[in-house]
Amino acid sequence: MNTKGHCYPKSIILQAVYFKLRFTLSYRDVEEIMKMRGVSVDHANIQRWVYKFTPLLESEIKKRKGRVGASWRLDETYIKVKGIWCYLYRAVDKLGNTVDFLLTRKRTENECSVISN
């Protein structure tokens, strides 16, 4: 990520973009959080940073994300969520890492195809 030409260091820009993307905050909320951390930055700058650096961050994350191997298993269980019984399906790789999951109220025959797509 090239932050050349910006008035703020790379770590400040990344922190502001992280807050915006990770949590459901407005740009003004992020501005306030940054101010509490001792950084005075306008919400319009944060918006420009998010628009500029989000595609770059996404491409870096995709490069670093490990591929799922050819072997994975589907785990199914029945759990209670807020007082309602639901089916929890998890796709798990050889190492036991969760690849994907699906939470649904009803059990259908097509759950495996939904997860694998």
PAZAPA-4460 file (N, C-alpha, C; in steps of 0.05 Angstrom, whole numbers, plus 32768, in hexadecimal, padded with zeros to 4 digits):
% residues 117
    n_x    n_y    n_z   ca_x   ca_y   ca_z    c_x    c_y    c_z   seq   type   mol
   8011   7FE9   8000   8000   8000   8000   8012   8019   8000     1      M     A
   800F   8029   7FEC   801F   8041   7FE9   8010   8059   7FF4     2      N     A
   801A   8064   800A   800D   807C   8015   801D   8095   8010     3      T     A
   802E   8094   7FFC   803F   80AB   7FF5   802C   80C2   7FEC     4      K     A
   8032   80D9   7FF5   8022   80F1   7FEE   800C   80F6   8002     5      G     A
   800A   80E6   8017   7FF6   80EB   802C   8003   80F8   8044     6      H     A
   7FF3   8107   8052   7FFE   8116   806A   8001   8104   8082     7      C     A
   7FF4   80ED   8082   7FF4   80DB   8099   8005   80C2   8094     8      Y     A
   8011   80B7   80A9   8020   809E   80A5   800D   8087   809D     9      P     A
   8019   8073   8092   800B   805B   8089   7FFB   804E   80A0    10      K     A
   8006   804D   80B8   7FF9   8040   80CE   7FDF   804F   80D6    11      S     A
   7FDF   8069   80D4   7FC7   8079   80DB   7FB1   8074   80C6    12      I     A
   7FB9   8074   80AD   7FA5   806F   8097   7F9A   8053   8099    13      I     A
   7FAB   803F   809E   7FA1   8024   80A0   7F8E   8021   80B8    14      L     A
   7F94   802E   80CE   7F83   802C   80E6   7F68   8038   80E1    15      Q     A
   7F66   804F   80D3   7F4D   805B   80CD   7F3C   804A   80BA    16      A     A
   7F4A   8040   80A5   7F3C   802F   8092   7F32   8015   809F    17      V     A
   7F42   800A   80B1   7F3B   7FF2   80C0   7F22   7FF7   80D1    18      Y     A
   7F21   800D   80DF   7F09   8013   80F0   7EF0   8015   80DE    19      F     A
   7EF2   8022   80C7   7EDB   8025   80B6   7ED2   800B   80AB    20      K     A
   7EE4   7FFA   80A2   7EDD   7FE1   8095   7ED5   7FCB   80A9    21      L     A
   7EE2   7FCA   80C0   7EDD   7FB5   80D3   7EC3   7FB8   80E3    22      R     A
   7EBD   7FD1   80EA   7EA6   7FD7   80FB   7E92   7FE8   80EB    23      F     A
   7E79   7FE7   80F3   7E65   7FF6   80E5   7E65   8013   80F0    24      T     A
   7E78   8022   80E8   7E7B   803E   80F2   7E78   8051   80DB    25      L     A
   7E6F   8069   80E2   7E6E   807E   80CD   7E8A   808A   80CC    26      S     A
   7E8F   809A   80B7   7EA8   80A7   80B4   7EAD   80BB   80CB    27      Y     A
   7E98   80C7   80D4   7E9B   80DA   80EB   7EA1   80CB   8105    28      R     A
   7E96   80B3   8108   7E9D   80A2   811F   7EBB   809B   811F    29      D     A
   7EC5   8094   8107   7EE2   808D   8104   7EF2   80A6   810A    30      V     A
   7EE9   80BD   8101   7EF7   80D6   8106   7EF9   80DB   8124    31      E     A
   7EE3   80D6   8133   7EE3   80D9   8150   7EF6   80C6   815E    32      E     A
   7EF6   80AD   8155   7F07   8099   8161   7F25   80A0   815D    33      I     A
   7F2B   80A9   8145   7F46   80B1   813F   7F4E   80C9   8150    34      M     A
   7F3B   80DC   8154   7F41   80F3   8165   7F47   80EB   8182    35      K     A
   7F38   80D6   818C   7F3D   80CC   81A7   7F58   80C0   81A9    36      M     A
   7F63   80B6   8192   7F7D   80AA   8192   7F93   80BF   818C    37      R     A
   7F8B   80D8   818B   7F9F   80ED   8187   7FA5   80F5   816B    38      G     A
   7F94   80EC   8158   7F99   80F2   813B   7F81   8102   8131    39      V     A
   7F86   811A   8129   7F72   812C   811E   7F70   8128   8100    40      S     A
   7F5B   811B   80F7   7F58   8116   80DA   7F3A   811B   80D3    41      V     A
   7F35   8127   80BC   7F1A   812D   80B4   7F0C   8114   80A9    42      D     A
   7EF2   8112   80AC   7EE3   80FB   80A3   7EE4   80F8   8084    43      H     A
   7EE6   810E   8076   7EE8   810D   8059   7F03   8100   8050    44      A     A
   7F18   8105   805F   7F32   80F7   8059   7F2F   80D9   805E    45      N     A
   7F21   80D2   8073   7F1E   80B5   8079   7F0E   80A8   8062    46      I     A
   7EF9   80B6   8059   7EE9   80AB   8043   7EFB   80A7   802A    47      Q     A
   7F0B   80BA   8023   7F1D   80B8   800C   7F31   80A0   8010    48      R     A
   7F3B   809D   8028   7F4D   8087   802E   7F3F   806C   802A    49      W     A
   7F27   806A   8033   7F18   8051   8031   7F13   804B   8013    50      V     A
   7F0B   805E   8004   7F07   805A   7FE7   7F20   8052   7FD8    51      Y     A
   7F36   805F   7FE0   7F50   805A   7FD2   7F5D   8040   7FDA    52      K     A
   7F5D   803A   7FF4   7F6D   8024   7FFE   7F5E   8009   8002    53      F     A
   7F44   800A   8002   7F35   7FF1   8005   7F3B   7FDC   7FEF    54      T     A
   7F3A   7FE4   7FD5   7F41   7FD0   7FC1   7F5D   7FC5   7FC4    55      P     A
   7F70   7FD5   7FCC   7F8B   7FCC   7FD0   7F8D   7FB8   7FE7    56      L     A
   7F7F   7FBE   7FFD   7F7F   7FAC   8014   7F71   7F92   800D    57      L     A
   7F5B   7F93   7FFE   7F4D   7F7A   7FF5   7F5F   7F69   7FE4    58      E     A
   7F6E   7F74   7FD2   7F80   7F64   7FC1   7F96   7F58   7FD1    59      S     A
   7FA1   7F66   7FE5   7FB6   7F5B   7FF6   7FAB   7F44   8007    60      E     A
   7F93   7F47   8012   7F86   7F32   8022   7F82   7F19   8011    61      I     A
   7F78   7F1D   7FF9   7F73   7F06   7FE7   7F8D   7EF7   7FE1    62      K     A
   7FA3   7F05   7FDE   7FBD   7EF8   7FD9   7FC6   7EE7   7FF1    63      K     A
   7FC1   7EF1   8009   7FCA   7EE4   8021   7FB8   7ECE   802B    64      R     A
   7F9F   7ECF   8022   7F8C   7EBB   802B   7F93   7E9F   8020    65      K     A
   7F94   7E8C   8031   7F9B   7E71   8028   7F85   7E64   8019    66      G     A
   7F8D   7E54   8006   7F79   7E46   7FF6   7F6F   7E2E   8006    67      R     A
   7F56   7E27   8001   7F4B   7E0F   800E   7F54   7DF7   7FFD    68      V     A
   7F5D   7DE3   800B   7F66   7DCB   7FFE   7F4F   7DBB   7FF1    69      G     A
   7F56   7DA6   7FE4   7F42   7D96   7FD6   7F31   7D86   7FEA    70      A     A
   7F3B   7D83   8003   7F2D   7D73   8016   7F21   7D85   802D    71      S     A
   7F07   7D84   8030   7EFA   7D91   8046   7EE1   7D82   804D    72      W     A
   7ED7   7D86   8065   7EC0   7D77   806F   7EAB   7D8A   8078    73      R     A
   7E92   7D81   8077   7E7B   7D91   8080   7E72   7D87   809B    74      L     A
   7E71   7D99   80AD   7E68   7D92   80C9   7E4D   7D9F   80CD    75      D     A
   7E3A   7D90   80D7   7E1F   7D9A   80DC   7E18   7D96   80F9    76      E     A
   7E0C   7DAA   8105   7E03   7DA8   8121   7DE9   7DB9   8124    77      T     A
   7DDB   7DB4   813A   7DC2   7DC2   813F   7DC7   7DD2   8159    78      Y     A
   7DC4   7DED   8157   7DCA   7DFE   816D   7DB3   7E12   8172    79      I     A
   7DB2   7E1D   818A   7D9E   7E30   8191   7DAA   7E4C   818F    80      K     A
   7D9D   7E5E   8180   7DA6   7E7A   817C   7D8F   7E8C   8184    81      V     A
   7D93   7E9B   819A   7D7E   7EAD   81A4   7D64   7E9F   81A8    82      K     A
   7D66   7E86   81B2   7D4E   7E77   81B8   7D42   7E68   81A1    83      G     A
   7D4E   7E69   818A   7D44   7E5C   8172   7D58   7E47   8169    84      I     A
   7D4E   7E2E   8165   7D5F   7E18   815C   7D66   7E1C   813F    85      W     A
   7D7F   7E1A   8138   7D89   7E1E   811C   7D9E   7E08   8116    86      C     A
   7DA1   7E04   80FC   7DB6   7DF2   80F2   7DCF   7E02   80EC    87      Y     A
   7DE6   7DF9   80F5   7DFF   7E06   80EF   7E10   7DF2   80DF    88      L     A
   7E16   7DFB   80C6   7E27   7DEB   80B4   7E42   7DF9   80B3    89      Y     A
   7E58   7DE9   80B6   7E73   7DF4   80B4   7E83   7DE3   80A0    90      R     A
   7E91   7DF0   808E   7EA4   7DE2   807D   7EBF   7DE5   808B    91      A     A
   7ECC   7DCD   8090   7EE4   7DCC   809F   7EFA   7DBF   808F    92      V     A
   7F12   7DCB   808E   7F28   7DBF   807F   7F36   7DA9   808F    93      D     A
   7F4C   7D9E   8084   7F5A   7D88   8092   7F66   7D91   80AD    94      K     A
   7F6D   7DAA   80B0   7F79   7DB4   80C8   7F64   7DBC   80DD    95      L     A
   7F4B   7DBA   80D6   7F36   7DC2   80E9   7F2E   7DDF   80E8    96      G     A
   7F38   7DEE   80D4   7F31   7E0A   80D1   7F17   7E0C   80C2    97      N     A
   7F06   7E1F   80CB   7EEC   7E23   80BF   7EF0   7E32   80A5    98      T     A
   7EE7   7E26   808F   7EE9   7E32   8074   7ED1   7E45   806F    99      V     A
   7EB9   7E3B   8076   7EA1   7E4A   8073   7E8C   7E3F   8085   100      D     A
   7E77   7E4E   808A   7E61   7E44   809B   7E47   7E4F   8091   101      F     A
   7E31   7E42   809A   7E16   7E4A   8092   7E04   7E44   80AA   102      L     A
   7DF4   7E57   80B2   7DE1   7E54   80C8   7DC6   7E57   80BC   103      L     A
   7DB4   7E43   80C0   7D9A   7E44   80B4   7D85   7E37   80C7   104      T     A
   7D6D   7E40   80C4   7D58   7E36   80D6   7D4F   7E1A   80CD   105      R     A
   7D4D   7E16   80B3   7D42   7DFC   80A9   7D59   7DEC   809C   106      K     A
   7D56   7DD2   809E   7D69   7DC0   8092   7D5F   7DB9   8076   107      R     A
   7D6F   7DBD   8062   7D68   7DB5   8047   7D7D   7DA4   803B   108      T     A
   7D77   7D97   8025   7D8A   7D85   8017   7DA0   7D94   8009   109      E     A
   7D9C   7DAE   8003   7DAF   7DBD   7FF3   7DC4   7DCC   8003   110      N     A
   7DC7   7DC7   801D   7DD9   7DD6   802D   7DF6   7DD3   8024   111      E     A
   7DFE   7DBB   801C   7E19   7DB6   8014   7E20   7DC6   7FFB   112      C     A
   7E0E   7DC9   7FE8   7E14   7DD8   7FD0   7E16   7DF6   7FD6   113      S     A
   7E07   7DFF   7FEA   7E08   7E1C   7FF1   7E23   7E23   7FFC   114      V     A
   7E2E   7E12   800D   7E48   7E17   801A   7E5F   7E15   8006   115      I     A
   7E5E   7E02   7FF4   7E75   7DFD   7FE3   7E76   7E12   7FCC   116      S     A
   7E62   7E21   7FC7   7E62   7E35   7FB2   7E6E   7E4F   7FBA   117      N     A
***
